[in-house]
Amino acid sequence: MPSEQSPNLRGASWSAAIWLVAIVLVVYLGALTRNAWRQNAFIGRANVAPYTIMISGEGKVTALPDVAVVTLGTQTERRTVADAQRENTAAMNQLRERLKTLQIPPADITTSQYSVYPQYDWNEGRQLLRGYQVTQQLTVKIRDFDKISPVLGTVGELNLNQVGGLSFTIDDPEQYRQEARLKALEQAKQKAGALAAAAKVRLGRIVSFSEGVSGGYPPIYAKEAAYGLGGGGGVPAPMVEPGSQDIVVSVSVGYELE
């Protein structure tokens, strides 16, 4: 007759089987969780890194400046601070009135320097106070270029002894930068297309972009440029030419290859 297993033996076998199934399920669920986490970490990424090319382009726009900037002022030295300030202030007030007569808006006149320094002499190794030096300067923006020569003419008229920094700029250069930027992008696109055709590949979307902007002040060409420092009246006002400015945008564009 076949042997019969005892109830205790059968119960132990069932318990072992249940534990085995439980362990398998835990391992399986753990593997699913790990795979799901790894997939979630790469959401939005391609399974294979795309091939890309980097192409540079340059766009240039030539524009005429619309603002001239110049610094005007005077330096005064007297025995006392009060005397130096009094004389310096009188001269600068005359300059302000002259600029007002020339219809330069107050918003375009900025006090760019005001300083007071003691001045010393040396005598037999000893430092002796000679007086005090007061310097005051105004930075003036000139939007009507017909007023450039009259503004510079105030240097001789008022016996100013501080003038410099004459430069020309564009008040709102962004419109020209955008035009140069589009030219640079178009050049980069043409270069990328030619390269892709030669390599027998097809261009995809733009995946990266960077740019740099350059452009300086043009040289100043002066005719009869007699500034008349301390020369008094009768000095011809200098004539200046604003020239033009080149605004250059350089771009670096990354294209995906399909």
RACOR-V436267 format. One record per residue. RES is the residue in three letters. OMEGA is omega in degrees with one decimal (none if undefined). D_LAST is the distance of its C-alpha to the last C-alpha in whole Angstrom. Layout:
res:RES omega:OMEGA d_last:D_LAST
res:RES omega:OMEGA d_last:D_LAST
This chain:
res:MET omega:178.7 d_last:77
res:PRO omega:-178.9 d_last:73
res:SER omega:179.7 d_last:73
res:GLU omega:177.3 d_last:72
res:GLN omega:178.9 d_last:69
res:SER omega:178.4 d_last:71
res:PRO omega:-179.6 d_last:69
res:ASN omega:-179.8 d_last:68
res:LEU omega:179.0 d_last:66
res:ARG omega:179.2 d_last:64
res:GLY omega:178.5 d_last:64
res:ALA omega:178.9 d_last:62
res:SER omega:179.2 d_last:60
res:TRP omega:180.0 d_last:59
res:SER omega:178.8 d_last:58
res:ALA omega:-179.6 d_last:56
res:ALA omega:179.8 d_last:54
res:ILE omega:178.6 d_last:53
res:TRP omega:179.2 d_last:52
res:LEU omega:178.6 d_last:50
res:VAL omega:-179.4 d_last:48
res:ALA omega:179.8 d_last:48
res:ILE omega:179.4 d_last:47
res:VAL omega:179.8 d_last:44
res:LEU omega:179.4 d_last:43
res:VAL omega:179.4 d_last:43
res:VAL omega:-178.8 d_last:40
res:TYR omega:179.5 d_last:38
res:LEU omega:177.5 d_last:38
res:GLY omega:178.7 d_last:37
res:ALA omega:177.7 d_last:34
res:LEU omega:179.9 d_last:33
res:THR omega:179.6 d_last:34
res:ARG omega:-179.4 d_last:32
res:ASN omega:179.3 d_last:29
res:ALA omega:179.5 d_last:29
res:TRP omega:-180.0 d_last:29
res:ARG omega:178.1 d_last:26
res:GLN omega:179.4 d_last:24
res:ASN omega:-179.7 d_last:25
res:ALA omega:-177.3 d_last:24
res:PHE omega:177.9 d_last:21
res:ILE omega:-179.6 d_last:20
res:GLY omega:178.8 d_last:18
res:ARG omega:176.1 d_last:16
res:ALA omega:178.6 d_last:13
res:ASN omega:178.8 d_last:14
res:VAL omega:179.9 d_last:12
res:ALA omega:-177.5 d_last:12
res:PRO omega:173.4 d_last:8
res:TYR omega:-178.2 d_last:8
res:THR omega:172.7 d_last:9
res:ILE omega:177.2 d_last:11
res:MET omega:-178.0 d_last:14
res:ILE omega:177.4 d_last:16
res:SER omega:177.2 d_last:20
res:GLY omega:-179.1 d_last:22
res:GLU omega:177.0 d_last:25
res:GLY omega:-178.1 d_last:27
res:LYS omega:176.4 d_last:31
res:VAL omega:177.0 d_last:33
res:THR omega:-176.6 d_last:37
res:ALA omega:176.8 d_last:39
res:LEU omega:177.2 d_last:43
res:PRO omega:-179.3 d_last:45
res:ASP omega:178.1 d_last:47
res:VAL omega:171.0 d_last:49
res:ALA omega:-179.2 d_last:51
res:VAL omega:-179.9 d_last:52
res:VAL omega:177.8 d_last:55
res:THR omega:-179.5 d_last:57
res:LEU omega:178.1 d_last:61
res:GLY omega:178.9 d_last:64
res:THR omega:179.4 d_last:67
res:GLN omega:-174.9 d_last:69
res:THR omega:177.3 d_last:72
res:GLU omega:178.0 d_last:75
res:ARG omega:-176.0 d_last:78
res:ARG omega:-178.7 d_last:80
res:THR omega:177.8 d_last:79
res:VAL omega:-177.4 d_last:76
res:ALA omega:179.4 d_last:78
res:ASP omega:179.6 d_last:79
res:ALA omega:178.8 d_last:75
res:GLN omega:-177.9 d_last:74
res:ARG omega:-179.0 d_last:76
res:GLU omega:-179.7 d_last:76
res:ASN omega:-179.7 d_last:72
res:THR omega:179.0 d_last:72
res:ALA omega:179.8 d_last:74
res:ALA omega:-178.4 d_last:72
res:MET omega:175.5 d_last:68
res:ASN omega:175.1 d_last:70
res:GLN omega:178.4 d_last:71
res:LEU omega:179.8 d_last:67
res:ARG omega:178.5 d_last:66
res:GLU omega:178.6 d_last:69
res:ARG omega:177.9 d_last:68
res:LEU omega:177.2 d_last:64
res:LYS omega:177.4 d_last:65
res:THR omega:178.8 d_last:67
res:LEU omega:176.5 d_last:64
res:GLN omega:170.1 d_last:62
res:ILE omega:-176.6 d_last:60
res:PRO omega:177.9 d_last:58
res:PRO omega:-180.0 d_last:59
res:ALA omega:-179.3 d_last:56
res:ASP omega:177.9 d_last:55
res:ILE omega:-176.1 d_last:58
res:THR omega:171.7 d_last:57
res:THR omega:-174.7 d_last:59
res:SER omega:176.5 d_last:57
res:GLN omega:169.5 d_last:60
res:TYR omega:-175.9 d_last:64
res:SER omega:175.6 d_last:65
res:VAL omega:-179.0 d_last:69
res:TYR omega:172.6 d_last:70
res:PRO omega:179.5 d_last:73
res:GLN omega:-173.9 d_last:74
res:TYR omega:169.0 d_last:76
res:ASP omega:176.7 d_last:78
res:TRP omega:179.9 d_last:79
res:ASN omega:-180.0 d_last:83
res:GLU omega:176.5 d_last:85
res:GLY omega:179.6 d_last:82
res:ARG omega:179.3 d_last:82
res:GLN omega:-178.2 d_last:79
res:LEU omega:179.2 d_last:81
res:LEU omega:-179.8 d_last:79
res:ARG omega:-177.3 d_last:79
res:GLY omega:-177.7 d_last:78
res:TYR omega:-178.0 d_last:75
res:GLN omega:178.3 d_last:72
res:VAL omega:178.9 d_last:70
res:THR omega:177.5 d_last:66
res:GLN omega:-178.8 d_last:65
res:GLN omega:174.8 d_last:62
res:LEU omega:171.1 d_last:60
res:THR omega:-172.8 d_last:56
res:VAL omega:172.0 d_last:56
res:LYS omega:-178.7 d_last:53
res:ILE omega:-177.3 d_last:54
res:ARG omega:174.9 d_last:52
res:ASP omega:-173.5 d_last:54
res:PHE omega:175.3 d_last:54
res:ASP omega:-178.4 d_last:58
res:LYS omega:-178.8 d_last:59
res:ILE omega:-178.4 d_last:58
res:SER omega:176.5 d_last:61
res:PRO omega:178.5 d_last:63
res:VAL omega:178.3 d_last:62
res:LEU omega:178.3 d_last:62
res:GLY omega:178.5 d_last:65
res:THR omega:-179.9 d_last:67
res:VAL omega:178.9 d_last:66
res:GLY omega:-177.7 d_last:69
res:GLU omega:-174.5 d_last:71
res:LEU omega:179.3 d_last:71
res:ASN omega:175.5 d_last:71
res:LEU omega:-180.0 d_last:68
res:ASN omega:176.7 d_last:67
res:GLN omega:177.6 d_last:64
res:VAL omega:179.0 d_last:61
res:GLY omega:175.2 d_last:57
res:GLY omega:179.2 d_last:54
res:LEU omega:-179.3 d_last:53
res:SER omega:179.1 d_last:50
res:PHE omega:-177.3 d_last:48
res:THR omega:177.9 d_last:45
res:ILE omega:-173.4 d_last:43
res:ASP omega:179.9 d_last:44
res:ASP omega:-175.4 d_last:40
res:PRO omega:-172.7 d_last:37
res:GLU omega:-179.7 d_last:35
res:GLN omega:178.6 d_last:34
res:TYR omega:176.0 d_last:34
res:ARG omega:179.5 d_last:31
res:GLN omega:177.8 d_last:29
res:GLU omega:178.4 d_last:30
res:ALA omega:179.1 d_last:29
res:ARG omega:179.5 d_last:26
res:LEU omega:176.9 d_last:24
res:LYS omega:179.7 d_last:25
res:ALA omega:178.5 d_last:23
res:LEU omega:179.4 d_last:20
res:GLU omega:177.9 d_last:20
res:GLN omega:178.6 d_last:21
res:ALA omega:-180.0 d_last:18
res:LYS omega:179.3 d_last:15
res:GLN omega:179.1 d_last:17
res:LYS omega:179.2 d_last:17
res:ALA omega:178.6 d_last:13
res:GLY omega:179.3 d_last:13
res:ALA omega:179.4 d_last:15
res:LEU omega:179.3 d_last:14
res:ALA omega:178.7 d_last:10
res:ALA omega:179.9 d_last:12
res:ALA omega:-178.9 d_last:14
res:ALA omega:179.9 d_last:12
res:LYS omega:174.1 d_last:11
res:VAL omega:-178.6 d_last:7
res:ARG omega:179.9 d_last:5
res:LEU omega:174.0 d_last:6
res:GLY omega:-176.7 d_last:6
res:ARG omega:174.1 d_last:9
res:ILE omega:-177.7 d_last:12
res:VAL omega:177.4 d_last:12
res:SER omega:-178.0 d_last:16
res:PHE omega:173.3 d_last:18
res:SER omega:-177.8 d_last:22
res:GLU omega:173.7 d_last:25
res:GLY omega:-176.9 d_last:28
res:VAL omega:176.3 d_last:31
res:SER omega:-179.7 d_last:34
res:GLY omega:-177.1 d_last:37
res:GLY omega:177.4 d_last:40
res:TYR omega:178.8 d_last:44
res:PRO omega:176.0 d_last:45
res:PRO omega:179.8 d_last:48
res:ILE omega:179.2 d_last:51
res:TYR omega:-174.8 d_last:54
res:ALA omega:173.4 d_last:57
res:LYS omega:-177.9 d_last:60
res:GLU omega:-172.8 d_last:64
res:ALA omega:176.1 d_last:62
res:ALA omega:-176.8 d_last:65
res:TYR omega:174.7 d_last:65
res:GLY omega:179.8 d_last:68
res:LEU omega:179.8 d_last:68
res:GLY omega:-174.9 d_last:72
res:GLY omega:179.8 d_last:73
res:GLY omega:-176.3 d_last:74
res:GLY omega:177.3 d_last:74
res:GLY omega:179.5 d_last:74
res:VAL omega:-179.5 d_last:71
res:PRO omega:179.2 d_last:68
res:ALA omega:-179.4 d_last:65
res:PRO omega:175.6 d_last:62
res:MET omega:-178.5 d_last:60
res:VAL omega:178.5 d_last:56
res:GLU omega:-176.5 d_last:53
res:PRO omega:-178.7 d_last:50
res:GLY omega:179.7 d_last:47
res:SER omega:-179.8 d_last:43
res:GLN omega:174.5 d_last:41
res:ASP omega:174.5 d_last:37
res:ILE omega:-174.2 d_last:34
res:VAL omega:175.7 d_last:31
res:VAL omega:175.7 d_last:28
res:SER omega:-178.8 d_last:26
res:VAL omega:172.2 d_last:22
res:SER omega:-172.6 d_last:19
res:VAL omega:175.8 d_last:16
res:GLY omega:178.8 d_last:13
res:TYR omega:172.8 d_last:10
res:GLU omega:178.8 d_last:7
res:LEU omega:-180.0 d_last:4
res:GLU omega:none d_last:0
